[in-house]
């Protein structure tokens, strides 16, 4: 591996080093999923780091990973495309921001279209 600079602590792969004997790692996972009206999601366009392939990324979901996967499945089926869930984000193949915004608004989510 080359000399890769770290841009954040997440680049360490989830490891936490501490000399404090009483240190307890806070769990960033939500204990329960917020209702759709309390969610504030963002629909982003991205092609960086994907070999030029275009994707739509939905960020900002607060809740259990199972509920995030259910929402991702709904979006994939309604758009008729593939996708995945990574790092608490939904990644949908293709530029479907406008369609995803409409779908999420019909489901009761507060969603914002981000980017050009």
C-alpha positions in Angstrom: 0.0 0.0 0.0 1.1 3.5 -0.7 1.3 6.4 1.7 -2.4 7.2 1.9 -3.4 10.2 4.0 -6.3 9.9 6.3 -9.1 12.4 5.8 -11.1 11.4 8.9 -11.2 8.9 11.7 -13.5 6.7 9.7 -10.5 5.9 7.4 -9.0 3.9 10.3 -11.7 1.3 9.7 -13.7 1.7 12.9 -10.7 1.2 15.3 -10.5 3.4 18.4 -7.3 3.7 20.3 -7.4 5.1 23.9 -5.1 5.2 26.9 -8.1 5.9 29.2 -9.0 2.8 31.2 -12.5 4.0 31.6 -13.2 4.8 28.0 -16.4 3.5 26.5 -17.2 3.7 22.8 -20.5 5.4 22.1 -22.7 3.5 19.8 -23.7 5.6 16.8 -26.4 3.3 15.7 -29.9 4.5 16.3 -32.0 2.4 18.7 -35.2 3.0 16.8 -36.2 4.5 13.5 -37.6 7.9 13.4 -41.0 8.3 11.6 -40.9 9.4 8.0 -42.1 12.9 9.0 -39.2 13.3 11.3 -36.6 12.2 8.7 -34.6 14.8 6.7 -33.0 13.1 3.8 -30.8 14.4 1.0 -30.7 13.0 -2.6 -27.2 13.5 -4.1 -25.8 12.8 -7.6 -22.3 11.2 -7.6 -19.9 9.6 -10.1 -16.7 9.9 -8.0 -14.8 6.8 -7.2 -17.1 4.6 -9.3 -15.2 4.5 -12.6 -17.4 7.2 -14.1 -20.6 5.4 -13.4 -23.4 7.6 -12.2 -25.3 6.9 -8.9 -27.9 8.6 -6.7 -27.0 8.6 -3.0 -29.6 9.1 -0.3 -28.1 10.4 2.9 -29.4 11.4 6.3 -31.5 8.3 7.4 -31.8 7.9 11.1 -32.8 4.5 12.3 -32.2 0.8 12.2 -30.2 -0.7 9.4 -33.1 -3.1 8.6 -35.4 -0.2 8.0 -32.8 1.5 5.8 -32.6 -1.7 3.7 -36.4 -1.8 3.4 -36.4 1.8 2.2 -33.6 1.0 -0.3 -35.6 -2.0 -1.6 -38.6 0.3 -2.2 -36.5 2.8 -4.1 -34.8 0.1 -6.2 -38.1 -1.5 -7.1 -39.9 1.8 -8.0 -36.9 3.0 -10.1 -36.4 -0.5 -11.6 -32.6 -0.4 -11.0 -30.0 -2.0 -8.7 -28.4 -0.5 -5.7 -27.0 -1.1 -2.3 -26.8 0.2 1.3 -23.3 1.2 2.6 -22.2 3.4 5.5 -25.8 4.3 6.3 -26.4 5.6 2.8 -28.6 4.2 0.0 -26.8 4.0 -3.3 -29.1 3.7 -6.4 -27.6 3.0 -9.8 -28.2 5.9 -12.2 -29.3 9.5 -11.9 -32.8 9.2 -10.4 -32.7 12.1 -8.0 -36.0 13.7 -9.2 -37.9 10.3 -9.2 -36.4 9.4 -5.8 -37.4 12.8 -4.3 -41.0 12.2 -5.6 -41.2 8.7 -4.2 -39.8 9.7 -0.8 -42.2 12.7 -0.5 -45.1 10.4 -1.3 -43.9 8.2 1.6 -44.0 11.2 3.9 -40.2 11.9 4.1 -38.7 15.4 4.1 -36.2 15.2 1.3 -34.0 17.7 -0.4 -32.4 17.5 -3.9 -28.7 18.3 -3.5 -26.3 19.3 -6.3 -26.7 20.6 -9.9 
